[in-house]
Amino acid sequence: MRVNTKSLLAAGAVAVIATLGLASCSGGDSGSDGEASSSGTLTVWVDAERVDALKAAADAYSEEKGVKVELVGKDNADIKDDFIQQVPTGKGPDITMGAHDWLGELSTNGVVAPLELGDSAADYLPVAVDASKYEGTTYMLPYAVENIAVLRNADLVPEAATGFDDMIAKGQAAGLAQPFVVEQGAEGNPYHLYPFQTAFGAPVFGSTDAGYDPSDLQLGNAGGDQFATWLGSQGKNGTGVFNTDIDGDIAKQSFLDGTAAFWLTGPWNVGAATEAGINVAIDTVPSPTAEPASPFAGVKGFFVSSESKNKVAANDFLVNYIGTEDVQLELFKAGNVLPALTAAAEAASSDPIVAGFAAVGAEAVPMPAIPAMGAVWQYWGIAEADIINGADPVATWQKLAADVQAAINK
């Protein structure tokens, strides 16, 4: 086990305290319900697929610091709710694995403690560090960054597109009636369309040094109107590139069958494409403007419980053990998602597929974790689906912005 000595030095007194006095602190239990018990224990909730990836780090910390680390495998679908419910009772873990977009809910419920990254913050991909903060305070040790990109059938179209129109033209030149597919569905899919929206200068929220500002809704700005107009031109009454009849399964099958050369999707679908024998290349999202098309980034990491009696040990374990190249690469092997630590990301990028997603991720922005985002999701996809299907673009978009603002103001 290789310890991140740079981070250890940055931790300063924290690391000294961790070394000298943690064995006498009380922490979580390793029981199935995560109840607190014996001293000198850190209980870590991990999704079941990544328990093995953390065993070496847990064993090394237990041996070197005298603090036992108990890894508890949890169903990923239950971790967040169980954590929110159990932490206030004192029965939750010291650390839990989770996603950055939980932060608003976790912070509002008062169940997470700040994390001290120290100088090691510079060792992570910038988007991972940004996503780990809520209202300017760091709460998460990031380990993975995930975003969408364009999968290209390199046998059908050998060269990447220079822009959205060029992508369509290249596909048509290859003899395809439907060059590009992206998952939509009856209720739309704003997650997949967001890169195009950002290309028109229409982020959901404005931001400050502390992160996204819920009082600064940018959805309905002039760029939003331009995006809506463009979206309508690519829908039912225009080119027909965007189609709400195309759901995830249809988009996938179109690419696998070779009837579409470009597919906007995430790394979770690469395996199906390569197994189908497709020569896959990963491209940046082709922009419909002169500006980059920036997708959302989802960042995964670890949170410290606000009720942990071993917060110093938890911080030390995360920063100096989970935050090492070796461990982040083990987590990468378990999930095949780009590591958040820069050195590990560079090592993983020896795979051209990973390198492709990493290049797109460099242009990505963290998905807003603020509670106000819930008001956006409520209306966003429906409005986009309506525009695709022929509704007045600007009027529909402005109603979307008004509905979201009203929901936020409630």
Disulfide bonds with the S-S distance in Angstrom:
none
